Amino acid sequence: MAERYGISIIGIEQANPGVDDNHLLVGQTICLPLPPCQNGFQYIIKPNDTLHHISQMYNVTVESILNRNRELNPYNLHIGQAICIPPSIDVDCPMERFHIVRPGETLHELANRFHISLQSLLFANNHIESPNRVPVGTKLCVPSSMETIARKEFEK
């Protein structure tokens, strides 16, 4: 299983303390740690997925997915396999937090999720042309609520 998902056996053992790897039961649920995905996000392969379909869904090229996942065989995807999806619009974020826009997400929803104002999110992302339509795969810089409070005090 470790080889199939590209995860070390030690990583699986650490993610499942108390599970005896010599006595696994059919149907038993265990946790699989996802490998890190720098400057992107993890996507788990689902039934009937193809790299072409995934690339269209996230507005990236098949080549960019393959470049981020060097060990990936595009002709042999496995259900449950974790791959890294790069952003379609990449920007440098001065803050550490960022989010890659996924299908169906809106800026208003994301601002609420991150507990910041829509204005703060827009201010941190001047590459957004229209706040009403942000392309899937766009990398958004996410300011912390403390940065937002400091900026409001500065603007007074």
Salt bridges, closest charged atoms under 4 A:
ASP20 OD2 - HIS23 ND1 2.70
ASP49 OD1 - HIS53 ND1 3.46
ASP90 OD1 - LYS139 NZ 3.38
GLU105 OE1 - HIS99 NE2 2.75
GLU105 OE2 - ARG113 NH1 3.17
GLU109 OE2 - ARG113 NH2 2.69
GLU153 OE2 - LYS156 NZ 3.38
